[in-house]
Each structure stands twice: as structure tokens, then as C-alpha cells.
């Protein structure tokens, strides 16, 4: 029990009531308390006469007939009065005699369920009973503000890094609180945004801060979200510090704009400034990164210098070499400068066929035009043609015409089938094309050195082999006999590409004679058939010709 100290002043008494505000409303006093802190409910227990004193003090909540707190001094002196309370209030309630007026009921800590109407009843020993009514309004503090980005990820402390010029969205979520709080954004002591949305059903308040374009002066700015639902306690707050990355401002290439020789080492120097953190410098030609570069960074991190040692290839001639500086933490932060390479190299040579041909294939007797394509720097001084290892020169009688980069073959025959190469020379050396294999198409012709005579007895089957040369080699065959009567059942054949095998059985004396083998491909039909003599055994002609 707290004993009243009459020497306390009114101001001193107020300082003992932490975070409690009392509002008078007619005969009822409204008390504002903060959940989790201390609150005091007024009760005037001072008698009108010094000879009188309280005998019984009862505290009631709302309409409950049972007191929540009792001070009983009916049979003893007041300073020896017995204090008792219901279990819910037992550990956090007491009557404070130093309040003004003395006798306030102190709840420490006050809870949200404590909100409601309270009545203090004081029975004096002499004067009549006195009542003091009050209403406790409990303010429930919200939770600490949570700062999230637009995707809902919670942010703490140092955020980012962001990019200079980037739009930043910070959403402050404050959950709970009774009443719902106001939510504001601050930069240092400057109010940035006091517009917020209350989602009453969800007991959430949201304030979305949009910074449309971060500038370099925003680096390490402290942004604070405050939540306040009363004028008694300090606002709850969370803050973040903005980290910003900067794009490189400029790059410069230092080089002599002279011709390079393919395969020889050269060096280029590039300096990049203005990036945070220091820029990463890379070198490129087309889509190929040049790897052999070394970089150094100045002490203040503002300048990155890169030294490129590289060997240009013939394909680099006329290409642009880029010095590319970028902040790896900033998408699309590339700043670059370029230099066009002039590279001398041995000629690169290729042979082209006419556009209407899918490959180097021509039919016998037709003409074909071959073109030598040359890429060279400096320009070539000489172009030549080679066929099967020997140099070609114009020979109109053989149908060969060489003109500058062109080769014309007239009325091609099978002798012109083979490998053709074009050569070109400049001060860097001589280049050769990949060999072009010219294919000449022709109709089937008999393959030489085949067996021409077959000896066979009556009713004895014999296999006769017919082979032809043809391009393309997909050949269809037919067989015929010099006297074709009555041999349908005696001659059958099967074919595969340039070969055909006929199975022939002479059944009559007149079945002996000459078999003819004909071939046909997509170019045309065989002009002269392959001939095979079938003679009876014992014929003296057979002994002279069986091996032909």
C-alpha cells in the first residue's frame, strides 16, 4: 500500500502517473492509457472532515456486481486496511495514496481488455458513500513499422544498392494499434509523405513512398517511417539508408590509329571514370571479348585504366574494337568508345559455284563458271587457278578460259572432273582456297574389261554380270536378247546401283546368242548396250573368248 504524502504538489503527483491522460466528461472522467504501460484510475477518498476516514473502498468494472479491488478498514484503522483484488488484477493493481486526489487505482501494465467503465465506491465512517466514475480508454500501440519493397520483401538497415535515376518504391506496413495509427515518411527532420491508407478490416495502415528519380546527392540518405496513434508516447519508427550505384560517366581509348598485322601483338589503353563502385573495363571486337587485358583502379576508385595486349586476326580487319566500361551491379550501364581496326593479312580465298547449282555438279557437255572470291588487306597482286596440282592457263581448244578471278570450263567431259583450287597473293603472303571437287554427270556407259562370253549347256542356268559407269550412280537396267522369242521364262535379273545380274537359262538351241544390257539414270539412257555372248559348251569360239 502506498501512503499518502501531503507534501507532494499537484505537478509532482502527475509525474507519477506514466502515460495516462484524464479527460472529464460530465460526471465521468475518461482516462487514456497505453497498453503495456501504467494507467491510473481516479478515486477521491479524502473525507470532508478530518475526523472522518474511509472504512471501505470498492472498485467495480463495467456492470459487474463483484468488486475487482477492495480496501477494507471497517474494523481497523485505515492505515492497516486489508487490500485484495480478483485474480486477473492481483499482480498488476494497487491503490496509490500519492495521487491527486489520493486513492487512484493503478494498473501496471494496463492491457487492452482493461478498457471499460470503472466505479470507485467509498464508504466513510460518518459521511455518506461517495462514487467516482471513470472510463478507461486503452490505446494499443501498433507493431513496429515494417518497410518493404514493391514486391513485398522486407527491407532493413542499408538498402539497395539502387541505380542513379532509378525509381524507388518503399512501402511502410504498420499492423495493429487501437486506434489505427497515422503513418508518415521522413528524411531526417523533413516530412516527405503523410498520405496513408487504412485497411480497417485487416488492421493495417500502409504508406507508399515513391522516389521517382534517385540522384547522386541521395547517396546514404536516411528514410524513416513513423507510426503514431497517440500524443502521449513516442512514435514507433523504422528507418533505412539508401545505397546508390553510379554508372560510368566516360571512357577514352588511347591508341595509334595504324594498321596492324594479323598475328602480331599490339596494345590499346582505355580509361573509365565516374562509376561507383569502380567500373569493370572489357574489350570487345564484334561479339568476341578480348581476354588479355589488365586493369588498375585509382586510389579514390574514380578511374579504372585497362591495358589490352592482343593479336588481331584477319577477321578483325574493319571491325570495331570497343572499350566497354560498366558497373556490374547496374543493368544497361555500359559506356563505351570505339576504334576501327585496320589489319593486314594473307588473302582469304574461296571458290564459288553458280547460284543455280546446289553443288559443284554439272552435266557432261555443259559449261560451268567458277568464281574466285578473295578477301585481302592490302589488295592482292595476283590470282591463279590450280587443277589437280597443276596451274591452269587459258586454252580455248580444251575449253579452259581464265579471266582475272574467273574460270570458265566449256563443254565439260569426264576429264574435267577433279579438284580445283584458287590462289591469291599480297605482301602478307599467298592464300589458297579449299579444294572444290567438280562432279561431271553423264549417262551410263559400259564398264571396260567385263567378261563378254559365257558358255552354258542347255537348261543350265548362268549368272551374267553387267556393270556400268554413271553419274549419278542410281541406274535402272533392262535386258534384251538378239532373238527375243520364247525367252520370258529364261531370263530374270536384279539390279543395285551401277550393277545388274541376269540369271539366264537357255532351253532351246535358238536361245544361244547375244544378251544386251542397258542402263539409264536421270541424265539419260545408255547409247550403246553392254553385250554378252551366250554360247553352248564345246563351241570352239568359247575357248578363244571365255576370258574376254
Secondary structure as UniProt FT lines:
FT   TURN            6..7
FT   HELIX           10..15
FT   TURN            18..19
FT   STRAND          20..25
FT   TURN            26..27
FT   STRAND          28..34
FT   TURN            35..36
FT   STRAND          38..41
FT   TURN            50..51
FT   STRAND          54..61
FT   TURN            62..63
FT   STRAND          69..72
FT   HELIX           78..80
FT   STRAND          82..85
FT   HELIX           87..90
FT   TURN            91..92
FT   STRAND          93..96
FT   TURN            97..98
FT   STRAND          104..108
FT   HELIX           112..114
FT   STRAND          116..124
FT   STRAND          130..140
FT   STRAND          146..149
FT   TURN            150..151
FT   STRAND          154..155
FT   STRAND          157..163
FT   TURN            164..165
FT   STRAND          168..175
FT   TURN            179..180
FT   STRAND          182..187
FT   TURN            188..189
FT   STRAND          190..193
FT   STRAND          197..199
FT   HELIX           200..202
FT   STRAND          204..211
FT   HELIX           216..218
FT   TURN            219..220
FT   STRAND          222..228
FT   STRAND          236..246
FT   STRAND          250..254
FT   STRAND          260..261
FT   TURN            262..263
FT   STRAND          265..273
FT   STRAND          280..285
FT   TURN            286..287
FT   STRAND          288..290
FT   STRAND          293..297
FT   TURN            299..300
FT   STRAND          303..311
FT   HELIX           314..316
FT   TURN            317..318
FT   STRAND          320..326
FT   TURN            328..329
FT   TURN            331..332
FT   STRAND          335..340
FT   STRAND          343..352
FT   TURN            355..356
FT   STRAND          361..363
FT   TURN            364..365
FT   STRAND          368..377
FT   STRAND          382..387
FT   TURN            388..389
FT   STRAND          390..391
FT   HELIX           396..398
FT   STRAND          400..403
FT   TURN            404..405
FT   STRAND          406..409
FT   HELIX           414..416
FT   STRAND          418..426
FT   TURN            427..428
FT   STRAND          429..432
FT   STRAND          436..446
FT   STRAND          453..455
FT   TURN            458..459
FT   STRAND          461..471
FT   STRAND          476..481
FT   TURN            485..486
FT   TURN            488..490
FT   STRAND          491..496
FT   TURN            497..498
FT   STRAND          499..505
FT   HELIX           509..511
FT   STRAND          513..520
FT   STRAND          530..535
FT   TURN            537..538
FT   HELIX           540..545
FT   TURN            546..547
//
